[in-house]
Structures are given as structure tokens and as C-alpha cells.
Amino acid sequence: SSGINAEYGGEKLFKTQIVYSTLDPTFNYFEDFFVRNLIESDVTLELMDYDAASGNDEIGKVRLNLKDVSPKMVNQGFDIIAKDGKHAGLLFLTVIFRPVQLPPDSADVTNTFHNNLGAVTLL
């Protein structure tokens, strides 16, 4: 049984539902969230193995630096890295970044669309 816990900026972002009885889970989950500074934004996705008999174990993590993400990455594979630093598989994600329009009274009057402020969708 597997699930994903996500963090952004040190805060819990979301937790997927647990997918049972498979070694190749498909989560079919999406989450929208806002970023204030795309350049300094990392999302950590922690893949978990939920097992009633032996307890919950971390399979590995994907660290997604949003500055390296193009505005739309479709079904991109990201390496899952285990605690021992070894490759533990791939997590396929679609990542969409949309700039957010700043309000007219914003301090940035030269650019109403700010490239580092926006909404991110993880699928």
C-alpha cells in the first residue's frame, strides 16, 4: 500500500489517498497551490509504504525544484531517492505553472504578470 506526502516551504501541502494492493500505484490525484517565489521554491514528495504488519516505511523522496520546471511538463519522470541515496524508482508527474496577475495597487507597477509568483498544479 502506497501514498504520497507533500511539503512546500517546510509546510505540509497535501497527502494522497492510500493505494492498496499494488507495487505500481497510480494515484490519480491533483493539487493546486500558490508560490510566492518560483526561484526559491522546492516541493518534496515523500513516497510511503503503509503496512499494518511492519509499520509505515519511507520508500523515498522526490525533491522538485520549481525553478527547473517549464510552464507545462507532462508526464515527466522524477527519480525517487531512498534514504541510503540509492535510486528507488520513478514518480511520473505533470506540473503546470501559471503566472498570477498582480492587483493594480501592487508595488510592482512595471509588470502586472510576475514571473516568480503563480499557481502550480501537480497531477
C-alpha positions in Angstrom: 0.0 0.0 0.0 1.5 3.3 -1.0 0.8 7.0 -0.5 2.5 10.4 -1.0 3.0 13.2 1.5 4.0 16.6 0.0 5.7 19.6 1.6 6.3 23.1 0.3 8.3 25.6 2.1 8.5 23.3 5.2 4.8 23.1 5.5 2.6 20.1 4.8 0.9 20.7 1.4 -1.2 17.5 0.9 -1.4 13.8 1.4 -2.8 11.5 -1.2 -5.1 8.7 -0.5 -3.5 5.3 0.0 -3.4 3.0 -3.0 -3.8 -0.6 -1.8 -2.6 -4.0 -3.2 -0.2 -2.9 -5.9 3.6 -2.5 -6.4 2.9 0.0 -9.2 0.4 2.5 -7.8 -1.5 5.1 -9.8 -2.6 8.0 -7.6 -4.9 10.0 -9.9 -4.6 13.0 -7.7 -4.1 16.6 -8.3 -3.3 19.6 -6.1 -3.2 23.4 -6.9 -1.1 25.7 -4.7 0.4 29.1 -4.9 4.1 30.0 -4.9 5.4 33.4 -3.9 8.9 32.9 -5.4 9.3 30.3 -8.0 13.1 30.6 -8.0 13.4 29.6 -4.3 10.6 27.0 -4.3 11.1 23.3 -3.6 8.4 20.7 -3.3 9.3 17.5 -1.5 7.2 14.4 -2.3 7.7 11.6 0.2 6.5 8.2 -1.0 5.4 5.9 1.8 4.7 2.2 2.1 1.8 1.7 4.5 1.9 -1.8 6.1 -0.2 -2.8 9.1 2.1 -5.7 9.9 5.5 -4.0 10.0 4.6 -0.3 10.2 4.9 2.6 7.8 8.2 2.9 5.9 9.5 5.7 3.6 10.2 4.4 0.1 12.0 7.5 -0.9 11.6 11.2 -1.8 11.4 13.3 -4.9 12.7 16.9 -4.5 11.2 19.1 -7.2 12.8 22.5 -7.6 10.1 24.6 -9.3 12.7 26.9 -11.0 13.7 23.9 -13.1 10.1 23.2 -14.2 9.0 24.5 -17.6 5.5 26.1 -17.6 4.0 22.8 -18.5 5.7 19.4 -18.0 3.6 16.5 -19.0 4.1 13.0 -17.6 7.7 13.8 -16.6 9.6 11.1 -14.7 11.4 12.2 -11.5 13.9 10.0 -9.6 12.7 8.6 -6.2 15.8 8.7 -3.9 15.8 6.3 -0.9 17.3 7.3 2.5 20.5 5.5 1.6 20.9 7.7 -1.5 20.0 4.9 -4.0 17.5 5.1 -6.8 14.2 3.7 -5.7 12.1 4.2 -8.8 10.4 6.9 -10.8 7.4 9.1 -10.0 5.6 10.5 -13.1 4.1 13.9 -12.7 2.5 16.6 -14.8 3.5 20.0 -13.4 1.8 23.2 -14.7 2.9 26.7 -13.7 0.6 29.7 -14.3 1.8 33.3 -13.5 -0.6 35.2 -11.3 -1.7 38.7 -12.2 -0.8 41.2 -9.5 -3.5 43.6 -8.4 -3.3 47.1 -9.8 -2.3 48.6 -6.5 0.7 46.3 -6.3 4.2 47.7 -5.7 5.4 46.2 -9.0 3.7 48.6 -11.3 6.0 47.8 -14.3 4.9 44.3 -14.7 1.3 43.1 -13.9 2.3 39.5 -14.5 5.1 38.5 -12.3 7.2 35.5 -13.5 8.0 34.2 -10.0 4.5 34.4 -8.5 2.0 31.9 -9.6 -0.1 28.8 -9.2 1.2 25.3 -9.6 -0.8 22.2 -10.4 0.7 18.8 -9.6 -1.0 15.9 -11.3 
